[in-house]
Amino acid sequence: MKITQDDVVDRQTTLHIELEDDDLAPYLDRSYRKLAQQVSIPGFRKGKAPRRVVESFVGRESLIHDSLDDMLPDITQRAITNQDIEAAGTPNVELVEFDPVTVKATVPLVPEVDLGAYKDIRVDETPVEITTDDVDGKLGELQDQASSWEPVEREVAAGDMTTMDVKGHVEDDYILNNEDAVYVVDSESALPFAGFADQLVGMEVGVEKEFTLKVPDDHTDNRFAGQDVHISVTVKDLKERLRPELDDEFAKTVGDGHDTLAELRESTEQEMTTQAEEAQASQYRESVLDALVAGGTFEVPPMLIDHEVEHMVDRRDRFVERLEVSMDDYLRYTGKSDDEMKVEMREHAMERFTRSYALSNLAEAESLEIPDEEIDERIKELEAAREEQKDAPEDQSDVDLNSEAARVSIRESLLVSKSLDRLVSIAKGEETAEEPKAGDVAPEEGGDTDNAES
């Protein structure tokens, strides 16, 4: 096998691989044995014709073509290993000649990453504060959930539930056409259009009202975006919300029950604080990761991005197929063209790769590792969770968590988490260096400091 390698450009390199007869022999032999069972050659029973006869009958190119699926990945991997290349993804491989058999393989290399002065990253934390108004608002939501709707005879007021017939058209095209539509009058809602709820306030049951609103510029159907929509509404039924009193009796009905309203308020505040702290911690991790990426430089092979976009397009197409809608209708609903969606996919792919390689390089720079004991512990946790959910519809109990592939996946997941933990410590200005071991002696002032790193 003769290999020549082009220069590395954009973290990609191309291998030109010329195969000799000894390289081809095992693949052509397998192809011969398969074809010998399939073709009928005069004078021979199937599978009994010698290779030279089969090759003469079907042609050498047919044998080569039949062997490509096995041959191309094998010889490409051999060439990559031979050239000591650290590939970051699947190569693009093509057969360029039959005589001699020559293969061209373009290989994406591991991205070039420079994290810059990542130890200088500092990100301020946003303190979590739950106010009395926040708690009151949550208690109001609990009241709403426990409320009932009762018919009322009066004009429509904010907060009411209406049943209505509503039509809306932009020129000759109807954008709304619903009978007996149920709608809660919420002035903060932008549905179906901003200002719709305000137009209902003061209406009388059974009296039609006509008005005009503006379709938002980002409407999912480009035909209507930014246009005037002419609306007619007839309220047919009206109900008001009856909320329970916010007292001790109400507190006893919430969750597992609370003896007093004060206890409900306290537990609500604790729950909101916990949720806010978890959300803040998650947002902080995102912020420090953004800072890490922003301070680094990344040279990612275009092939990696191209392949990821292809996967994303495939997932999108299968999703649309499951929806049983045409691609044109789906694109019209999203308000984007196919090209615009692919541009967004490319941006998302680049973001995913830069984040992933930023964390993997951080782990290497900080000498972070995942010992087998941590993987074993995580497997125990996953098995316990699986046992609790074994009757769930999406049960995955057939996955062997101790398989090599599963352990590799778990190790990668744990390493990402550990890398983020270290990055958070750095961003908070916390000490990340290991504590001195017993017996270690600090260098004297003015002495040898070669091994004294803070």
Summary of the structure (lengths in Angstrom):
residues: 454
radius of gyration: 33.5
end to end distance: 51.4
largest distance: 98.4
contacts: 1167
relative contact order: 0.09
helix: 45%
strand: 18%
